[in-house]
Amino acid sequence: MSTPLTVDELRTALDEIRQTSARLGAQATNLAARADHDLGRDVAEIVKDLRAAARQLRVTQLLLEPAKADLAA
């Protein structure tokens, strides 16, 4: 049986997920821009998928902000 989750553990986990989401979103955006510029039409679908992933990661980050604020209170 696992130990009970503490508020501090939850706060830390949410912050790590938020930071990871932001970092991965930035990487996906950068990679999409580089692929679009350097490889052009050959990778148009991949660029579209990378941009979609970056948007989803930004949404994840935004969804975690209220939880972070609630835990800080």
Phi and psi in degrees as a GROMACS rama.xvg file:
@    title "Ramachandran Plot"
@    xaxis  label "Phi"
@    yaxis  label "Psi"
@TYPE xy
-84.3556  161.835  SER-2
-78.0075  153.684  THR-3
-62.9458  145.567  PRO-4
-74.4381  135.46  LEU-5
-100.834  161.958  THR-6
-62.5813  -39.2667  VAL-7
-63.209  -40.7763  ASP-8
-63.9893  -42.5023  GLU-9
-65.0875  -43.5176  LEU-10
-59.5962  -46.1427  ARG-11
-63.7211  -43.77  THR-12
-63.9106  -44.2168  ALA-13
-63.1139  -40.6418  LEU-14
-65.1319  -40.9552  ASP-15
-64.2315  -41.7716  GLU-16
-64.6632  -42.0497  ILE-17
-62.4657  -45.0556  ARG-18
-65.6139  -42.3338  GLN-19
-63.9262  -41.5586  THR-20
-60.7338  -44.3428  SER-21
-63.4147  -43.9984  ALA-22
-65.1555  -45.4159  ARG-23
-67.148  -37.1219  LEU-24
-61.9189  -43.4893  GLY-25
-65.0158  -40.6553  ALA-26
-64.7582  -41.8894  GLN-27
-64.4817  -41.3823  ALA-28
-62.6053  -46.6603  THR-29
-62.7301  -45.1359  ASN-30
-63.9442  -40.1763  LEU-31
-62.4465  -44.4606  ALA-32
-63.8218  -43.4748  ALA-33
-65.5171  -42.9309  ARG-34
-64.6586  -42.0712  ALA-35
-62.3732  -42.6029  ASP-36
-72.3059  -47.5219  HIS-37
-84.1876  -30.0417  ASP-38
-113.433  -16.3839  LEU-39
61.6133  -141.592  GLY-40
-63.8194  -21.0396  ARG-41
-60.9957  -25.6341  ASP-42
-123.873  28.5536  VAL-43
-56.1097  -42.362  ALA-44
-66.3753  -39.158  GLU-45
-65.5747  -42.298  ILE-46
-60.852  -43.6718  VAL-47
-61.2532  -42.8987  LYS-48
-65.7499  -40.0056  ASP-49
-64.442  -40.8848  LEU-50
-66.3805  -38.4442  ARG-51
-64.5856  -41.6721  ALA-52
-63.1143  -41.0412  ALA-53
-62.3033  -42.106  ALA-54
-62.8864  -43.1021  ARG-55
-62.7981  -39.0064  GLN-56
-67.5248  -37.255  LEU-57
-66.0059  -39.2088  ARG-58
-63.1098  -43.5621  VAL-59
-57.0151  -45.5467  THR-60
-60.458  -44.8419  GLN-61
-64.6693  -37.4705  LEU-62
-67.4171  -27.1683  LEU-63
-81.5636  -19.4328  LEU-64
-58.2689  -46.831  GLU-65
-62.3963  -37.2716  PRO-66
-64.2178  -39.4446  ALA-67
-62.7467  -43.9078  LYS-68
-64.5988  -41.1083  ALA-69
-62.5361  -40.3135  ASP-70
-72.9663  -26.3871  LEU-71
-73.6108  -24.1817  ALA-72
